[in-house]
């Protein structure tokens, strides 16, 4: 898990947020709503 979290820390802030929310079992729509972005951006980045 340490390797995973160290890799996540190196990501851009938006990418890091998407990954963390995804790991918390949030749907693409929920992630988009939280971050204020379009769902298609979550899908492309995720």
PyMOL Python script that loads the backbone (N, CA, C, O; Angstrom):
from pymol import cmd

cmd.read_pdbstr("""\
ATOM      1  N   UNK A   1       0.820  -1.200   0.000  1.00  0.00           N
ATOM      2  CA  UNK A   1       0.000   0.000   0.000  1.00  0.00           C
ATOM      3  C   UNK A   1       0.863   1.263   0.000  1.00  0.00           C
ATOM      4  O   UNK A   1       0.490   2.275  -0.593  1.00  0.00           O
ATOM      5  N   UNK A   2       2.009   1.199   0.662  1.00  0.00           N
ATOM      6  CA  UNK A   2       2.893   2.369   0.694  1.00  0.00           C
ATOM      7  C   UNK A   2       3.333   2.769  -0.701  1.00  0.00           C
ATOM      8  O   UNK A   2       3.400   3.956  -1.019  1.00  0.00           O
ATOM      9  N   UNK A   3       3.634   1.778  -1.538  1.00  0.00           N
ATOM     10  CA  UNK A   3       4.062   2.058  -2.908  1.00  0.00           C
ATOM     11  C   UNK A   3       2.935   2.753  -3.667  1.00  0.00           C
ATOM     12  O   UNK A   3       3.170   3.709  -4.406  1.00  0.00           O
ATOM     13  N   UNK A   4       1.715   2.266  -3.478  1.00  0.00           N
ATOM     14  CA  UNK A   4       0.556   2.864  -4.147  1.00  0.00           C
ATOM     15  C   UNK A   4       0.374   4.317  -3.717  1.00  0.00           C
ATOM     16  O   UNK A   4       0.207   5.199  -4.559  1.00  0.00           O
ATOM     17  N   UNK A   5       0.404   4.565  -2.412  1.00  0.00           N
ATOM     18  CA  UNK A   5       0.194   5.931  -1.932  1.00  0.00           C
ATOM     19  C   UNK A   5       1.338   6.863  -2.314  1.00  0.00           C
ATOM     20  O   UNK A   5       1.110   8.048  -2.556  1.00  0.00           O
ATOM     21  N   UNK A   6       2.548   6.353  -2.372  1.00  0.00           N
ATOM     22  CA  UNK A   6       3.673   7.181  -2.825  1.00  0.00           C
ATOM     23  C   UNK A   6       3.509   7.550  -4.299  1.00  0.00           C
ATOM     24  O   UNK A   6       3.835   8.669  -4.695  1.00  0.00           O
ATOM     25  N   UNK A   7       3.009   6.628  -5.106  1.00  0.00           N
ATOM     26  CA  UNK A   7       2.760   6.916  -6.519  1.00  0.00           C
ATOM     27  C   UNK A   7       1.634   7.941  -6.666  1.00  0.00           C
ATOM     28  O   UNK A   7       1.725   8.849  -7.492  1.00  0.00           O
ATOM     29  N   UNK A   8       0.579   7.797  -5.871  1.00  0.00           N
ATOM     30  CA  UNK A   8      -0.547   8.733  -5.916  1.00  0.00           C
ATOM     31  C   UNK A   8      -0.095  10.138  -5.545  1.00  0.00           C
ATOM     32  O   UNK A   8      -0.553  11.113  -6.141  1.00  0.00           O
ATOM     33  N   UNK A   9       0.792  10.254  -4.575  1.00  0.00           N
ATOM     34  CA  UNK A   9       1.300  11.565  -4.144  1.00  0.00           C
ATOM     35  C   UNK A   9       1.997  12.317  -5.269  1.00  0.00           C
ATOM     36  O   UNK A   9       2.047  13.547  -5.250  1.00  0.00           O
ATOM     37  N   UNK A  10       2.534  11.596  -6.247  1.00  0.00           N
ATOM     38  CA  UNK A  10       3.275  12.215  -7.351  1.00  0.00           C
ATOM     39  C   UNK A  10       2.370  12.734  -8.468  1.00  0.00           C
ATOM     40  O   UNK A  10       2.833  13.436  -9.368  1.00  0.00           O
ATOM     41  N   UNK A  11       1.093  12.394  -8.410  1.00  0.00           N
ATOM     42  CA  UNK A  11       0.150  12.815  -9.451  1.00  0.00           C
ATOM     43  C   UNK A  11      -0.217  14.285  -9.297  1.00  0.00           C
ATOM     44  O   UNK A  11      -0.031  14.887  -8.239  1.00  0.00           O
ATOM     45  N   UNK A  12      -0.746  14.849 -10.389  1.00  0.00           N
ATOM     46  CA  UNK A  12      -1.300  16.204 -10.319  1.00  0.00           C
ATOM     47  C   UNK A  12      -2.474  16.180  -9.345  1.00  0.00           C
ATOM     48  O   UNK A  12      -3.087  15.135  -9.125  1.00  0.00           O
ATOM     49  N   UNK A  13      -2.779  17.321  -8.772  1.00  0.00           N
ATOM     50  CA  UNK A  13      -3.825  17.402  -7.739  1.00  0.00           C
ATOM     51  C   UNK A  13      -5.160  16.840  -8.209  1.00  0.00           C
ATOM     52  O   UNK A  13      -5.800  16.086  -7.477  1.00  0.00           O
ATOM     53  N   UNK A  14      -5.589  17.190  -9.411  1.00  0.00           N
ATOM     54  CA  UNK A  14      -6.887  16.724  -9.919  1.00  0.00           C
ATOM     55  C   UNK A  14      -6.882  15.213 -10.108  1.00  0.00           C
ATOM     56  O   UNK A  14      -7.856  14.539  -9.771  1.00  0.00           O
ATOM     57  N   UNK A  15      -5.793  14.682 -10.643  1.00  0.00           N
ATOM     58  CA  UNK A  15      -5.694  13.234 -10.840  1.00  0.00           C
ATOM     59  C   UNK A  15      -5.676  12.506  -9.506  1.00  0.00           C
ATOM     60  O   UNK A  15      -6.291  11.449  -9.360  1.00  0.00           O
ATOM     61  N   UNK A  16      -4.975  13.068  -8.537  1.00  0.00           N
ATOM     62  CA  UNK A  16      -4.902  12.489  -7.196  1.00  0.00           C
ATOM     63  C   UNK A  16      -6.297  12.455  -6.560  1.00  0.00           C
ATOM     64  O   UNK A  16      -6.681  11.463  -5.940  1.00  0.00           O
ATOM     65  N   UNK A  17      -7.035  13.534  -6.718  1.00  0.00           N
ATOM     66  CA  UNK A  17      -8.384  13.600  -6.151  1.00  0.00           C
ATOM     67  C   UNK A  17      -9.303  12.561  -6.790  1.00  0.00           C
ATOM     68  O   UNK A  17     -10.086  11.910  -6.098  1.00  0.00           O
ATOM     69  N   UNK A  18      -9.206  12.408  -8.095  1.00  0.00           N
ATOM     70  CA  UNK A  18     -10.033  11.420  -8.796  1.00  0.00           C
ATOM     71  C   UNK A  18      -9.726  10.023  -8.286  1.00  0.00           C
ATOM     72  O   UNK A  18     -10.642   9.255  -7.990  1.00  0.00           O
ATOM     73  N   UNK A  19      -8.457   9.687  -8.182  1.00  0.00           N
ATOM     74  CA  UNK A  19      -8.059   8.355  -7.730  1.00  0.00           C
ATOM     75  C   UNK A  19      -8.532   8.098  -6.302  1.00  0.00           C
ATOM     76  O   UNK A  19      -9.080   7.037  -6.006  1.00  0.00           O
ATOM     77  N   UNK A  20      -8.322   9.062  -5.429  1.00  0.00           N
ATOM     78  CA  UNK A  20      -8.724   8.883  -4.028  1.00  0.00           C
ATOM     79  C   UNK A  20     -10.231   8.695  -3.916  1.00  0.00           C
ATOM     80  O   UNK A  20     -10.694   7.816  -3.189  1.00  0.00           O
ATOM     81  N   UNK A  21     -10.996   9.512  -4.627  1.00  0.00           N
ATOM     82  CA  UNK A  21     -12.458   9.368  -4.584  1.00  0.00           C
ATOM     83  C   UNK A  21     -12.896   8.037  -5.188  1.00  0.00           C
ATOM     84  O   UNK A  21     -13.831   7.406  -4.694  1.00  0.00           O
ATOM     85  N   UNK A  22     -12.225   7.613  -6.251  1.00  0.00           N
ATOM     86  CA  UNK A  22     -12.537   6.326  -6.870  1.00  0.00           C
ATOM     87  C   UNK A  22     -12.262   5.184  -5.885  1.00  0.00           C
ATOM     88  O   UNK A  22     -13.047   4.240  -5.786  1.00  0.00           O
ATOM     89  N   UNK A  23     -11.148   5.276  -5.162  1.00  0.00           N
ATOM     90  CA  UNK A  23     -10.810   4.253  -4.170  1.00  0.00           C
ATOM     91  C   UNK A  23     -11.799   4.234  -3.008  1.00  0.00           C
ATOM     92  O   UNK A  23     -11.907   3.236  -2.296  1.00  0.00           O
ATOM     93  N   UNK A  24     -12.522   5.339  -2.818  1.00  0.00           N
ATOM     94  CA  UNK A  24     -13.561   5.410  -1.789  1.00  0.00           C
ATOM     95  C   UNK A  24     -14.906   4.933  -2.330  1.00  0.00           C
ATOM     96  O   UNK A  24     -15.947   5.148  -1.708  1.00  0.00           O
ATOM     97  N   UNK A  25     -14.876   4.281  -3.500  1.00  0.00           N
ATOM     98  CA  UNK A  25     -16.067   3.705  -4.143  1.00  0.00           C
ATOM     99  C   UNK A  25     -17.096   4.746  -4.576  1.00  0.00           C
ATOM    100  O   UNK A  25     -18.293   4.459  -4.608  1.00  0.00           O
ATOM    101  N   UNK A  26     -16.641   5.945  -4.907  1.00  0.00           N
ATOM    102  CA  UNK A  26     -17.543   6.965  -5.444  1.00  0.00           C
ATOM    103  C   UNK A  26     -17.790   6.676  -6.925  1.00  0.00           C
ATOM    104  O   UNK A  26     -16.900   6.192  -7.624  1.00  0.00           O
ATOM    105  N   UNK A  27     -18.977   6.968  -7.390  1.00  0.00           N
ATOM    106  CA  UNK A  27     -19.288   6.798  -8.805  1.00  0.00           C
ATOM    107  C   UNK A  27     -18.644   7.929  -9.603  1.00  0.00           C
ATOM    108  O   UNK A  27     -18.237   8.948  -9.045  1.00  0.00           O
ATOM    109  N   UNK A  28     -18.560   7.733 -10.906  1.00  0.00           N
ATOM    110  CA  UNK A  28     -18.012   8.799 -11.766  1.00  0.00           C
ATOM    111  C   UNK A  28     -18.802  10.087 -11.596  1.00  0.00           C
ATOM    112  O   UNK A  28     -18.228  11.176 -11.569  1.00  0.00           O
ATOM    113  N   UNK A  29     -20.125   9.962 -11.480  1.00  0.00           N
ATOM    114  CA  UNK A  29     -20.966  11.149 -11.310  1.00  0.00           C
ATOM    115  C   UNK A  29     -20.662  11.835  -9.983  1.00  0.00           C
ATOM    116  O   UNK A  29     -20.539  13.058  -9.931  1.00  0.00           O
ATOM    117  N   UNK A  30     -20.540  11.056  -8.911  1.00  0.00           N
ATOM    118  CA  UNK A  30     -20.226  11.639  -7.607  1.00  0.00           C
ATOM    119  C   UNK A  30     -18.863  12.343  -7.631  1.00  0.00           C
ATOM    120  O   UNK A  30     -18.711  13.434  -7.082  1.00  0.00           O
ATOM    121  N   UNK A  31     -17.888  11.713  -8.267  1.00  0.00           N
ATOM    122  CA  UNK A  31     -16.555  12.321  -8.368  1.00  0.00           C
ATOM    123  C   UNK A  31     -16.634  13.638  -9.135  1.00  0.00           C
ATOM    124  O   UNK A  31     -16.053  14.641  -8.720  1.00  0.00           O
ATOM    125  N   UNK A  32     -17.347  13.627 -10.241  1.00  0.00           N
ATOM    126  CA  UNK A  32     -17.503  14.841 -11.048  1.00  0.00           C
ATOM    127  C   UNK A  32     -18.181  15.944 -10.242  1.00  0.00           C
ATOM    128  O   UNK A  32     -17.763  17.101 -10.293  1.00  0.00           O
ATOM    129  N   UNK A  33     -19.212  15.592  -9.508  1.00  0.00           N
ATOM    130  CA  UNK A  33     -19.929  16.579  -8.689  1.00  0.00           C
ATOM    131  C   UNK A  33     -19.031  17.176  -7.614  1.00  0.00           C
ATOM    132  O   UNK A  33     -19.025  18.390  -7.408  1.00  0.00           O
ATOM    133  N   UNK A  34     -18.275  16.327  -6.931  1.00  0.00           N
ATOM    134  CA  UNK A  34     -17.385  16.797  -5.863  1.00  0.00           C
ATOM    135  C   UNK A  34     -16.322  17.740  -6.412  1.00  0.00           C
ATOM    136  O   UNK A  34     -16.007  18.759  -5.797  1.00  0.00           O
ATOM    137  N   UNK A  35     -15.769  17.392  -7.583  1.00  0.00           N
ATOM    138  CA  UNK A  35     -14.677  18.173  -8.143  1.00  0.00           C
ATOM    139  C   UNK A  35     -15.143  19.316  -9.049  1.00  0.00           C
ATOM    140  O   UNK A  35     -14.343  20.158  -9.458  1.00  0.00           O
ATOM    141  N   UNK A  36     -16.431  19.337  -9.355  1.00  0.00           N
ATOM    142  CA  UNK A  36     -16.957  20.396 -10.215  1.00  0.00           C
ATOM    143  C   UNK A  36     -16.501  20.285 -11.655  1.00  0.00           C
ATOM    144  O   UNK A  36     -16.260  21.289 -12.326  1.00  0.00           O
ATOM    145  N   UNK A  37     -16.384  19.036 -12.127  1.00  0.00           N
ATOM    146  CA  UNK A  37     -15.981  18.802 -13.512  1.00  0.00           C
ATOM    147  C   UNK A  37     -17.016  17.912 -14.186  1.00  0.00           C
ATOM    148  O   UNK A  37     -17.910  17.378 -13.530  1.00  0.00           O
ATOM    149  N   UNK A  38     -16.888  17.757 -15.504  1.00  0.00           N
ATOM    150  CA  UNK A  38     -17.821  16.920 -16.248  1.00  0.00           C
ATOM    151  C   UNK A  38     -17.465  15.452 -16.063  1.00  0.00           C
ATOM    152  O   UNK A  38     -16.300  15.098 -15.883  1.00  0.00           O
ATOM    153  N   UNK A  39     -18.487  14.606 -16.112  1.00  0.00           N
ATOM    154  CA  UNK A  39     -18.301  13.167 -15.925  1.00  0.00           C
ATOM    155  C   UNK A  39     -17.320  12.611 -16.952  1.00  0.00           C
ATOM    156  O   UNK A  39     -16.496  11.759 -16.619  1.00  0.00           O
ATOM    157  N   UNK A  40     -17.396  13.083 -18.199  1.00  0.00           N
ATOM    158  CA  UNK A  40     -16.506  12.534 -19.223  1.00  0.00           C
ATOM    159  C   UNK A  40     -15.034  12.804 -18.898  1.00  0.00           C
ATOM    160  O   UNK A  40     -14.172  12.036 -19.325  1.00  0.00           O
ATOM    161  N   UNK A  41     -14.726  13.862 -18.163  1.00  0.00           N
ATOM    162  CA  UNK A  41     -13.350  14.119 -17.754  1.00  0.00           C
ATOM    163  C   UNK A  41     -12.896  13.122 -16.698  1.00  0.00           C
ATOM    164  O   UNK A  41     -11.729  12.732 -16.665  1.00  0.00           O
ATOM    165  N   UNK A  42     -13.813  12.716 -15.844  1.00  0.00           N
ATOM    166  CA  UNK A  42     -13.486  11.703 -14.834  1.00  0.00           C
ATOM    167  C   UNK A  42     -13.178  10.376 -15.525  1.00  0.00           C
ATOM    168  O   UNK A  42     -12.207   9.700 -15.184  1.00  0.00           O
ATOM    169  N   UNK A  43     -13.999  10.015 -16.482  1.00  0.00           N
ATOM    170  CA  UNK A  43     -13.826   8.745 -17.189  1.00  0.00           C
ATOM    171  C   UNK A  43     -12.504   8.743 -17.949  1.00  0.00           C
ATOM    172  O   UNK A  43     -11.788   7.742 -17.935  1.00  0.00           O
ATOM    173  N   UNK A  44     -12.175   9.837 -18.605  1.00  0.00           N
ATOM    174  CA  UNK A  44     -10.932   9.905 -19.392  1.00  0.00           C
ATOM    175  C   UNK A  44      -9.722   9.834 -18.484  1.00  0.00           C
ATOM    176  O   UNK A  44      -8.762   9.130 -18.797  1.00  0.00           O
ATOM    177  N   UNK A  45      -9.744  10.545 -17.368  1.00  0.00           N
ATOM    178  CA  UNK A  45      -8.604  10.559 -16.465  1.00  0.00           C
ATOM    179  C   UNK A  45      -8.515   9.306 -15.613  1.00  0.00           C
ATOM    180  O   UNK A  45      -7.425   8.875 -15.238  1.00  0.00           O
ATOM    181  N   UNK A  46      -9.684   8.718 -15.308  1.00  0.00           N
ATOM    182  CA  UNK A  46      -9.735   7.560 -14.414  1.00  0.00           C
ATOM    183  C   UNK A  46      -9.374   6.324 -15.073  1.00  0.00           C
ATOM    184  O   UNK A  46      -9.373   5.266 -14.444  1.00  0.00           O
TER     185      UNK A  46
END
""", "prot")
cmd.dss("prot")
cmd.show_as("cartoon", "prot")
cmd.util.cbc("prot")
cmd.orient("prot")
